Amino acid sequence: MSHTLTSRRSRPWLATGAALLLAGASGLPALAGPADEADSSPTQQPVMLVLDASGSMLQEDAGQGRTRMEAARTALTDLIDAAPEDAELGLMVYGSEVGNSEAEKEAGCKDIRTLAEVGPVDRTALTEAVEEVEASGWTPIGRSLELAAQELPAEGPRSIVLVSDGIDSCGDPDPCEVAEELAADGVDLAIHTVGFRVDDAARAQLQCVADATGGTYADAADAGELTEQMSIQVQRAMRSYVPAGRPVEGGAEHTSPLTLDEGDYVIELTSKDGAHAERSVQHFAVPVHEDERLHISASAIRPQVKGGMDFTWVEVEQVDADGDECRSDRDGNHSNNYMGGPPTATLITTPATAEDGCLPDGHVVFSVTRTGDQAPDGTFPIELSISREAPVEATSVRTARDASLEAPGLGEEEARGGTLVTPGLNYSTATPLEPGTYRSDIANAEFHVYRVHLEPGQKMGAALMPLGDGGYPTSLQLNFAAPDRTALVPDAGSAGYRSGNFAVNLTEGEVLADVMRTTVDPARDEQPYQAGDYYLMVSGNFEKDLALPYALKVEVAGDPLPAPTPLTDLVPLSPDAPSTDDATSTQVPEGDQEDATDADSATSSATQGSAGSQTDDAGSTGAAGTGTDDTTGAAGTSGQRGDGESTSVLAWLLGALGVAVASAGAWLLVRSRRSTTS
C-alpha cells in the first residue's frame, strides 16, 4: 500500500441528518468535533533581572575601551528591545546609589533598587532607567535575591536572572544559603546566573546559587558574550512549556473508549507502578475509512531532573473487540533525558479493511498507558496526537532514489559564526530551521527541538559541536524523528538507543555528526515516507549545571519528487467517520450562511437533547450522552456494554426520532426565513 505525503489535520465537516441518523445505530458513540488547533506558543514565565552596579563594574576591561557597566547597559538595552510582546519582566539593581568605602558598607549593603516591577515591558521607560544606572557601591547578592523573590508572583513557575562581576561583599545573608532556603520552601523558583569576567571564587558562588534552585550558570568574558548570555538566560527563564492540545479524558476500559477525530489532545496519567494504577491508562476510539491509516503518538511531558535516573514509559496499544493486543509501541527515558528527550510512543495502524478483526465497529480502539518509577503517584500530561493518512493513487507514486549525503563537517570558525536561535522545548514548539549553521546553549537535562521540512527524495544530516566544556565531561545526543514523531535510526550508528545517537566525553571543538539512514520515500511502508517537518533533537547531560554553548549545522540533500495524489471520497467503515469528499465542505453560499447556521444549531440541539448524559467512574460520558470539549463520551462496542442490546436499540430509536424532529424543524425554519426575505 502506498501512502499519502501529508496527513489532513482537523478538517471540519458539515453534519447531515442522514449521517447523524446512522450514527445512532453504531455501537460506538458518534464522532466528536475536530480538536482545536494546538497552541504551540510556550507561556512566558515572570522574570526578575538583578543587575550588579557595584564599584567593580567601573573597570575598563569589557573590550573596545568600555567599562563593564557600559557593556551591561548595552546588553540590557538590546535585551529590552528584543523582549517578547507578552514578556513579564522586572529589573532590580544593587550598588548604584552608595559608594564602596568601608564607611559606607552598612548603607551600601542595603543599596538595592527596583527600577521596574515584574510585568509587561515598557520599553521606553525601562531603557531610560537603565541609561541612568551608574556603578559605585557594594555587592549585596544575598539580600538582592531575597527581595527579588518577594517581587515575583507568589505562585507558579518564575525565575530570577542574576548578572554579577564578583562575589557577595556583604556576607549576610549568604547567597547560597538564600538559594537553598528558597528551594527548601518548595518555591517554584529557578535562579539563573551570569558571571561577567569573574574569578574562581565568584564563579563558585554563582554556580552554587544556580545549582540550589535548579537554574543554570553561564560565563561571559566580554561585552559580546555578556549580551548573548544575558539574552539566553532571560529567554531560558521566560520559557514555560505548556502541553499542546485540547484536554480530554479517555474511558477506563476498552469497552468504554472516548471517540475522537484527528487532532491534538492532552490527557493526564499517573504511573501503573504507583498507588493509583487505575488512573494510569485511558482508552480511545477513532472511526476510519477503507484503506486509511492512523498515526497515533503519545509523548509524556514530565519534569526534567538533573542527575535523575528515575524512568518513565509511555505505551500506545491498539486492541480488538475482546481487548486483545493487535499492535503497540512503547518508549521510555530517564528523568534527566539521558536517552534523548520525552518518552514518545508512535503507532501507525495498517490500512483499514472491513474484514480487519482489529477494527471494532469500524473504529481503531487504542489505549495510552504510563508506567515507571518517576513520581509514580503524580500525574504527568501526555500529548496525544492523531492524524489520518489517506491511500493514494498507485500511478502517482514514484520511488525515491537514495539522496547522497555524508555526515556534515563543521569547523570551529563556521560554528562560532552561526546564527543565534531560540530552540523549542518539545515537538509542539519545535523551531523551524533551513539548511545552515546555528548556535544556542543547552542546560543539563534540557531537550531542544528543531524542525526541518523535507519532501520525497530528500534526507537530512546534522553536525553538533560543543563550544565549551568547562573542564567537565560533556554528553550530547543528536536524534531524528518523522513528522508523526516516529524515531528514525541514524546512518552513522548509535550507542544502541532506540531514539538516536549518543556521544560521551566530547570536548570543546569536537563534532558529533549524523545523517538520516533513509531518504524520504513514498513507496516505503515505514517511516520516513511522508513529506513534512522532520524533527532534529539535541539533548545533553553534564556533571555541572552550566549552560553549554553549542553549534548545530543542518544539511539537506536530494531532489524533491512530486507528491502522490491522495484519494478522496473514501468508503467509511463506520457511520461516525467524517466525509472525505472534497466537494462536501463547510463552505456555504454567502446568502445562505444565516440559514445554514440556524439549521446546524437546531440539529446540534436535538442531538444533545435526544438522551440524558451518563457518566462513568472515569469521568467519560456514556453512550447516550455527549462529552465535554466537543468530544463524545464513552460507549462500548456492540454486545459488550453492561446494559445489553435493548439499550442500544432504545438509543437508536431515540436518536432517530430526535434527528427527524430536528431536521423537520430546521427545514421549516430555513423555508420560513427564505419566504420572509423573498
Sequence and secondary structure as in RCSB ss.txt:
>XXXX:A:sequence
MSHTLTSRRSRPWLATGAALLLAGASGLPALAGPADEADSSPTQQPVMLVLDASGSMLQEDAGQGRTRMEAARTA
LTDLIDAAPEDAELGLMVYGSEVGNSEAEKEAGCKDIRTLAEVGPVDRTALTEAVEEVEASGWTPIGRSLELAAQ
ELPAEGPRSIVLVSDGIDSCGDPDPCEVAEELAADGVDLAIHTVGFRVDDAARAQLQCVADATGGTYADAADAGE
LTEQMSIQVQRAMRSYVPAGRPVEGGAEHTSPLTLDEGDYVIELTSKDGAHAERSVQHFAVPVHEDERLHISASA
IRPQVKGGMDFTWVEVEQVDADGDECRSDRDGNHSNNYMGGPPTATLITTPATAEDGCLPDGHVVFSVTRTGDQA
PDGTFPIELSISREAPVEATSVRTARDASLEAPGLGEEEARGGTLVTPGLNYSTATPLEPGTYRSDIANAEFHVY
RVHLEPGQKMGAALMPLGDGGYPTSLQLNFAAPDRTALVPDAGSAGYRSGNFAVNLTEGEVLADVMRTTVDPARD
EQPYQAGDYYLMVSGNFEKDLALPYALKVEVAGDPLPAPTPLTDLVPLSPDAPSTDDATSTQVPEGDQEDATDAD
SATSSATQGSAGSQTDDAGSTGAAGTGTDDTTGAAGTSGQRGDGESTSVLAWLLGALGVAVASAGAWLLVRSRRS
TTS
>XXXX:A:secstr
    SS B S      HHHHHHHHTSSS              EE EEEEEEE BGGGG S SSTT  HHHHHHHH
HHHHHHH  TT EEEEEEESSSS  SGGGHHHHTT EEEEEEEEE  HHHHHHHHHT    B   HHHHHHHHHH
HS SSS EEEEEEESS  SS SS HHHHHHHHHHTT  EEEEEEEES  HHHHHHHHHHHHHHT  EEEE SHHH
HHHHHHHHHHHHHEE    SEE   BSSTTS EE  SEEEEEEE  TTSTTGGGSEEEEEEE BTT EEEEEEEE
     TT   EEEEEEEEE TTS EEEEEEEEEETT TTSSS EEEEE     TT TT GGGEEEEEEEEESSSS
TTS EEEEEEEEEE  B GGG               HHHHHTSEE   BSSGGG EE  SEEEEEEE TT EEEE
EEEE TT EEEEEEEES  TTS EEEEEEEE TT  EE BSS  SS TT EEEEEE TT  EEEEBSS   TT S
SSS S EEEEEEEEEEESS B EEEEEEEEEES       B  S  BSSTTS    TTS S   GGGHHHHHHHH
HHHHHHHHHSS   B TTS B TTS  STT B     TT STTHHHHHHHHHHHHHHHHHHHHHHHHHHHHHHHH
HH 
